[in-house]
Amino acid sequence: MRAGDVSSGSAQLAKAAERLEAAWLETREHWNDANSLAFEETELMPLMHAVKLTIESTQLYGSVVRKAQNACNAEAHD
């Protein structure tokens, strides 16, 4: 991974979140009671929300870093 490159880590996190969501859907087929709903509400949903925000933030960060690198490279060639 290059310095400032967060896209590969962000993609790995997105894939892990997809696997977690798929595993949870499978689990819900066998565990569907008040405790599972409470777990989903108090643990899983906040985690998935945090993951979504993290992915969005790292994508924005990556964009800013690329712009800065391009600006530095342009100045180096002037």
C-alpha positions, 0 to 999 in steps of 0.5 A: 500500500502506498503512503496515503492510500486508504482505498484498499483498507476501506475495500477490505472493511466493506467486504468484512461488513458485507460478510458480517451482514450475510452471517447475521441474516443467516443467524437470524433464521435460527435465532429470532427472539427478543434477545436477537432483536436487542442484540441487533439494535444495541450491538450490530446496528451501531457497529454497521453504522460506524463502519459505514461512516468509517468507509465514507470518511476514508474515501473522503480522506483518500480523495483529499490525499490524492488532490494534495499529492497531485498538487505537490507533483505539479509544483515539483514539475514547475 
